[in-house]
């Protein structure tokens, strides 16, 4: 199982109580592994549109897009595992 754009509880009294976590969390049945999305020069924040595990493997594919200059965007395809 994988989770994109994860959130975690912030320190007591923080507002909002949730703060950004790692870009992706992968559960191997015993623990989570954190993965960060690679930074690409000239690209801004990305949006994950779909997250798909490959059955029988530890591989996960993510498709989405990253913000570009002047309101444009760039397709983003990532493979983890």
C-alpha positions in Angstrom: 0.0 0.0 0.0 1.2 3.5 -0.7 0.0 7.0 0.3 0.7 10.2 -1.6 1.0 13.7 -0.1 1.0 12.2 3.4 0.2 14.3 6.4 1.3 13.9 10.0 0.4 15.3 13.3 2.2 18.5 14.2 3.6 19.5 17.5 1.0 20.1 20.3 -0.7 23.5 19.8 0.2 23.8 16.1 -2.3 25.3 13.7 -3.4 23.4 11.6 -2.8 20.2 13.6 -1.6 18.4 10.5 1.7 19.3 8.8 3.1 17.9 5.5 4.9 14.6 5.7 7.0 12.8 3.1 5.8 12.9 -0.5 5.1 9.1 -0.4 4.8 6.4 2.2 5.1 2.8 1.3 4.0 0.0 3.7 5.8 -3.3 3.4 3.6 -5.2 5.9 5.8 -4.3 8.9 6.9 -0.6 8.5 6.6 2.5 6.4 9.4 3.7 4.1 9.4 7.4 3.2 10.1 8.5 -0.4 10.6 12.1 -1.5 9.7 13.3 -5.0 12.8 14.3 -6.9 13.3 18.1 -7.5 13.4 19.1 -11.1 14.9 22.5 -12.1 12.3 24.9 -13.4 9.4 22.9 -12.0 7.2 23.8 -9.1 4.8 21.9 -6.9 3.4 18.7 -8.4 0.0 17.1 -8.1 -0.4 13.3 -8.1 -3.3 12.2 -10.1 -3.0 8.4 -9.8 -1.0 6.0 -7.7 -0.8 2.4 -8.8 1.0 -0.6 -7.3 2.3 -3.4 -9.6 0.8 -6.7 -8.3 3.3 -9.1 -6.9 6.1 -6.5 -6.7 7.2 -3.7 -4.4 6.9 -1.2 -7.3 4.5 1.7 -7.4 3.9 4.0 -10.3 2.7 7.6 -9.9 1.3 9.8 -12.6 0.6 13.5 -12.3 1.8 16.9 -13.3 4.2 19.5 -12.0 3.7 23.3 -12.2 5.7 25.0 -14.8 6.4 28.7 -15.6 3.6 31.0 -16.6 0.7 28.7 -15.6 2.0 25.8 -17.7 2.5 22.3 -16.4 4.7 19.3 -17.2 3.6 15.6 -17.1 5.2 13.7 -14.2 5.6 9.9 -14.1 7.5 8.4 -11.2 8.4 4.8 -10.3 9.3 3.7 -6.8 10.6 0.4 -5.7 
